[in-house]
Amino acid sequence: MQPSERLNGIGVFVAVADAGSFTAAAERLHLTASAVGKAIGRLEARLGKRLFARSTRRVTLTDEGEAYLRVCRSVLGELEEAEQVLLYGSDAPVGKLRIDLPVTFGRLKVMPVLLPFLVRHADLRPVISFTDRFVDIVDEGIDVGIRVGHQEVWPEAIGRAYLGKERKVFCASPDYLAAHGEPTDAMALRTHSAVLYGKSDATPAPWLIGYGTAPVEQFLPEARLILGNAEAQVDAAMAGAGVAQLPTWLIDEHLQRGELRHVLPGFDIEGLPVHVTWPRSRRLLAKVDATVTHLVNTVPGLLSRQLTQPTAGG
């Protein structure tokens, strides 16, 4: 089969998948519903697979159709990128750019340094998603992603650059510390009210205790509050609910304003690593290379910045 024959029907297939019906896809493509149905029929016959399950009102993708759709989107995206490179020149960051960021870190820290870059490159068409789940950037068509967390094995198809590590510290509000005293060692910390992070199954994450060069220990205090969101932990700590262990990038401004105080600085620990990732096949695209380079040059400073406490009288 000639390569050109393999492309027959792909655009129609994607349009039907997006529209959910042959009739709606036909309107978008300025074709008849009969022509769309025949194009899908020929494609299914060539592949030997049913791509859609039909009903009287709607068509839905089969499992084989879902898998084929991911491949087709990738193929059409590569063709669009090739046309944009030819149109604008290979050195210009242009075209649709899909970026995936962690929810809180992405919104609070990455977006402020990313937006000026996107504004400067007006020919980019960014689509930015925010998620804390594992994202297969190749399978889901992501151009650039930032991931916070450990990954034992990185797929060969994914390129990555290390941006740094979080630094996690204990903190509490001045009012809470005035009422309950400031802990001076790890044993004293165990007697304080704890504001813990809770996973999706409501299992609380333990606190981690660092002792200089000794291995990090963990313990699970009795929880005053269990919250499934880091920003909610910040709010609870500022309200005086207890002590929380949080990354410095999340609480630095609250420390500057005196809304929180850094306690037990000798027990700070390194937190999770942060990476920028991209599909290796796309790093040569100017839009991907320029975005990765910008993030490598800006994000590490957000992680390494020293904590600042309010000045006297501030």
C-alpha positions as CSV (number, residue, x, y, z in Angstrom):
1,M,0.0,0.0,0.0
2,Q,1.3,3.4,-1.0
3,P,1.9,5.9,1.9
4,S,-0.6,8.3,0.4
5,E,-3.3,5.6,0.6
6,R,-2.8,5.2,4.3
7,L,-3.8,8.8,4.8
8,N,-7.1,8.4,3.1
9,G,-10.0,8.8,5.5
10,I,-7.9,10.0,8.5
11,G,-9.2,13.5,8.4
12,V,-12.8,12.3,8.1
13,F,-12.3,9.7,10.9
14,V,-11.0,12.4,13.3
15,A,-13.8,14.7,12.4
16,V,-16.4,12.0,13.2
17,A,-14.7,11.2,16.5
18,D,-14.7,14.9,17.5
19,A,-18.3,15.5,16.3
20,G,-19.8,12.3,17.6
21,S,-21.9,11.7,14.5
22,F,-21.6,11.4,10.7
23,T,-24.0,14.2,10.1
24,A,-22.2,16.7,12.3
25,A,-18.9,15.8,10.8
26,A,-20.3,16.1,7.3
27,E,-21.4,19.7,8.1
28,R,-18.0,20.6,9.3
29,L,-16.3,19.0,6.3
30,H,-18.8,20.4,3.8
31,L,-19.6,16.8,2.6
32,T,-22.7,14.7,2.6
33,A,-23.4,12.3,5.5
34,S,-23.4,9.5,2.9
35,A,-19.9,10.5,1.8
36,V,-18.6,10.5,5.3
37,G,-20.2,7.1,6.1
38,K,-18.6,5.6,3.0
39,A,-15.2,7.0,3.8
40,I,-15.4,5.5,7.3
41,G,-16.6,2.2,5.9
42,R,-13.6,2.1,3.5
43,L,-11.2,2.9,6.3
44,E,-12.6,0.2,8.5
45,A,-12.5,-2.3,5.7
46,R,-8.8,-1.5,5.0
47,L,-7.9,-1.8,8.6
48,G,-10.0,-4.9,9.3
49,K,-11.4,-3.3,12.5
50,R,-14.5,-1.6,13.6
51,L,-13.6,2.0,14.7
52,F,-17.1,3.1,15.7
53,A,-20.0,1.6,17.4
54,R,-23.2,3.0,15.7
55,S,-26.5,3.8,17.2
56,T,-29.5,5.6,15.7
57,R,-28.4,8.9,17.2
58,R,-24.7,8.8,17.9
59,V,-21.5,6.9,17.1
60,T,-18.9,6.1,19.8
61,L,-15.4,4.9,19.4
62,T,-14.5,1.3,20.0
63,D,-11.3,0.4,21.9
64,E,-9.6,0.0,18.6
65,G,-11.0,3.3,17.5
66,E,-9.6,5.1,20.6
67,A,-6.1,3.7,20.0
68,Y,-6.3,4.6,16.3
69,L,-7.5,8.1,17.1
70,R,-4.4,8.8,19.2
71,V,-2.2,7.8,16.3
72,C,-4.1,9.9,13.8
73,R,-4.0,13.0,16.0
74,S,-0.3,12.6,16.2
75,V,0.1,12.2,12.4
76,L,-2.1,15.2,11.6
77,G,-0.2,17.2,14.2
78,E,3.1,16.4,12.7
79,L,1.8,17.4,9.2
80,E,0.5,20.7,10.6
81,E,3.9,21.4,12.3
82,A,5.8,20.6,9.1
83,E,3.6,23.1,7.1
84,Q,4.1,25.8,9.8
85,V,7.9,25.3,9.7
86,L,7.9,25.7,5.9
87,L,5.6,28.7,6.1
88,Y,7.4,30.6,8.9
89,G,10.9,29.2,8.8
90,S,12.5,26.5,10.9
91,D,13.8,28.9,13.6
92,A,10.5,30.5,14.5
93,P,8.4,29.1,17.5
94,V,5.0,28.9,15.8
95,G,1.9,26.8,15.9
96,K,-0.1,24.9,18.4
97,L,1.8,24.2,21.6
98,R,0.4,21.8,24.2
99,I,1.8,22.2,27.7
100,D,0.9,20.2,30.8
101,L,1.6,21.6,34.3
102,P,1.1,20.4,37.9
103,V,-2.0,22.1,39.3
104,T,-0.7,24.2,42.1
105,F,3.0,24.6,41.2
106,G,2.0,25.3,37.6
107,R,-0.6,27.9,38.3
108,L,1.3,29.8,41.1
109,K,4.9,29.5,39.9
110,V,5.3,28.4,36.3
111,M,2.6,30.5,34.7
112,P,4.1,33.8,35.8
113,V,7.4,33.0,34.1
114,L,5.8,31.3,31.1
115,L,3.3,33.9,30.2
116,P,5.9,36.6,29.2
117,F,7.5,34.0,26.9
118,L,4.2,33.2,25.3
119,V,3.3,36.8,24.8
120,R,6.7,37.5,23.1
121,H,6.1,34.6,20.6
122,A,2.7,35.7,19.2
123,D,2.7,33.0,16.5
124,L,2.4,30.3,19.2
125,R,-1.0,28.9,19.9
126,P,-0.6,27.5,23.4
127,V,-3.1,25.0,25.0
128,I,-2.2,24.5,28.7
129,S,-3.6,21.8,30.9
130,F,-3.2,21.5,34.6
131,T,-3.1,18.0,36.2
132,D,-1.4,16.2,39.0
133,R,-2.0,12.7,37.6
134,F,0.6,10.9,35.6
135,V,0.5,12.1,32.0
136,D,1.9,10.1,29.1
137,I,3.1,13.1,27.1
138,V,3.7,11.0,24.0
139,D,0.4,9.2,24.1
140,E,-1.6,12.3,24.9
141,G,0.1,14.6,22.4
142,I,1.8,16.9,24.9
143,D,4.7,19.0,23.6
144,V,6.2,20.1,26.9
145,G,5.3,19.0,30.5
146,I,6.6,19.8,34.0
147,R,6.4,16.9,36.5
148,V,6.9,17.1,40.2
149,G,7.8,13.7,41.7
150,H,9.9,10.6,41.4
151,Q,9.8,8.3,38.5
152,E,11.9,5.1,38.7
153,V,12.2,4.5,34.9
154,W,11.8,7.2,32.2
155,P,10.6,5.9,28.8
156,E,13.1,6.1,26.1
157,A,10.7,8.3,24.0
158,I,10.7,11.0,26.6
159,G,13.4,13.7,27.0
160,R,13.8,15.4,30.3
161,A,15.9,18.1,32.0
162,Y,16.3,18.3,35.8
163,L,15.1,21.6,37.2
164,G,15.8,21.1,40.9
165,K,14.2,19.8,44.1
166,E,11.6,21.2,46.3
167,R,12.6,22.1,49.9
168,K,10.1,21.2,52.5
169,V,9.8,22.9,55.9
170,F,7.6,23.0,58.9
171,C,5.5,26.1,59.5
172,A,2.7,27.5,61.6
173,S,0.9,30.8,62.2
174,P,2.3,33.2,64.8
175,D,-1.0,33.0,66.7
176,Y,-0.8,29.2,66.9
177,L,2.8,29.3,68.1
178,A,1.9,32.0,70.7
179,A,-0.8,29.8,72.1
180,H,1.0,26.4,72.0
181,G,4.7,27.2,72.0
182,E,7.3,26.8,69.4
183,P,8.7,23.2,69.0
184,T,12.4,23.0,69.6
185,D,13.1,19.5,68.5
186,A,11.5,16.6,66.7
187,M,10.0,15.1,69.9
188,A,8.3,18.3,70.8
189,L,6.9,18.5,67.2
190,R,5.1,15.2,67.8
191,T,2.9,16.9,70.5
192,H,1.6,19.6,68.2
193,S,-1.6,19.6,66.1
194,A,-0.8,18.4,62.6
195,V,-2.2,19.7,59.3
196,L,-1.5,16.8,57.0
197,Y,-1.9,16.1,53.3
198,G,-4.3,13.4,52.4
199,K,-4.2,11.3,49.3
200,S,-7.2,10.6,47.2
201,D,-8.1,7.6,49.3
202,A,-8.0,9.8,52.5
203,T,-4.7,8.2,53.6
204,P,-2.6,10.9,55.3
205,A,1.0,11.4,54.1
206,P,3.5,11.2,57.0
207,W,5.8,14.0,58.0
208,L,9.4,13.6,57.0
209,I,12.2,14.6,59.5
210,G,15.7,15.5,58.4
211,Y,18.7,15.2,60.7
212,G,21.6,16.8,58.8
213,T,23.3,14.1,56.9
214,A,21.4,11.2,58.5
215,P,18.7,9.4,56.5
216,V,15.3,11.1,56.5
217,E,12.8,9.5,58.9
218,Q,9.1,9.6,58.7
219,F,6.3,9.5,61.3
220,L,2.6,10.0,61.2
221,P,1.3,12.3,63.9
222,E,-2.2,12.4,65.0
223,A,-3.9,14.6,62.5
224,R,-5.8,17.8,63.4
225,L,-6.8,18.1,59.8
226,I,-6.3,16.0,56.7
227,L,-6.6,18.0,53.4
228,G,-6.2,16.8,49.9
229,N,-4.9,20.1,48.6
230,A,-1.6,21.9,49.4
231,E,-3.2,25.4,49.1
232,A,-5.9,24.3,51.6
233,Q,-3.1,23.2,54.0
234,V,-1.6,26.7,53.7
235,D,-5.0,28.3,54.6
236,A,-5.4,25.9,57.5
237,A,-2.0,26.7,58.9
238,M,-2.5,30.4,58.6
239,A,-5.9,30.1,60.4
240,G,-4.0,28.5,63.4
241,A,-5.1,24.9,62.9
242,G,-1.6,23.6,63.6
243,V,1.8,22.8,62.1
244,A,2.1,21.9,58.4
245,Q,5.1,20.6,56.3
246,L,5.0,22.4,53.0
247,P,7.3,23.2,50.1
248,T,9.1,26.6,50.2
249,W,7.9,27.7,46.8
250,L,4.3,27.6,48.2
251,I,4.8,29.5,51.5
252,D,7.6,32.0,50.8
253,E,5.3,34.9,50.3
254,H,3.3,34.0,53.4
255,L,6.5,34.0,55.4
256,Q,7.5,37.4,54.0
257,R,4.2,38.8,55.1
258,G,4.4,37.2,58.6
259,E,1.3,35.1,58.1
260,L,3.4,32.0,58.7
261,R,6.6,31.3,60.6
262,H,9.3,28.8,59.6
263,V,9.8,26.5,62.6
264,L,12.6,23.9,63.2
265,P,14.8,25.1,60.4
266,G,17.4,22.4,61.3
267,F,14.9,19.8,60.2
268,D,14.2,21.0,56.7
269,I,14.4,18.3,54.0
270,E,14.7,18.0,50.3
271,G,11.4,17.4,48.7
272,L,10.4,16.0,45.3
273,P,12.4,16.5,42.1
274,V,11.1,18.7,39.3
275,H,11.7,18.0,35.6
276,V,10.7,19.5,32.4
277,T,9.8,16.8,29.8
278,W,9.1,16.5,26.1
279,P,8.8,13.9,23.4
280,R,12.3,13.3,22.0
281,S,10.8,13.3,18.5
282,R,9.7,16.9,18.9
283,R,12.7,18.6,20.6
284,L,14.0,19.7,17.1
285,L,10.8,21.7,16.6
286,A,11.5,25.4,17.3
287,K,8.4,25.8,19.5
288,V,9.4,22.9,21.7
289,D,13.1,23.7,21.9
290,A,12.4,27.4,22.8
291,T,9.8,26.6,25.5
292,V,12.1,23.9,27.1
293,T,15.0,26.3,27.1
294,H,13.0,29.1,28.7
295,L,11.7,26.8,31.4
296,V,15.2,25.5,32.1
297,N,16.4,29.1,32.5
298,T,13.6,30.3,34.8
299,V,12.1,27.5,36.9
300,P,15.2,26.5,38.9
301,G,15.3,29.9,40.5
302,L,11.8,29.4,41.8
303,L,13.0,26.2,43.7
304,S,16.4,27.5,45.0
305,R,15.3,30.9,46.3
306,Q,16.1,31.3,50.0
307,L,13.3,31.6,52.5
308,T,12.7,35.1,53.7
309,Q,11.2,36.0,57.1
310,P,9.6,39.4,57.8
311,T,12.0,42.0,59.0
312,A,11.8,43.5,62.4
313,G,8.7,45.7,62.8
314,G,7.4,44.3,59.4
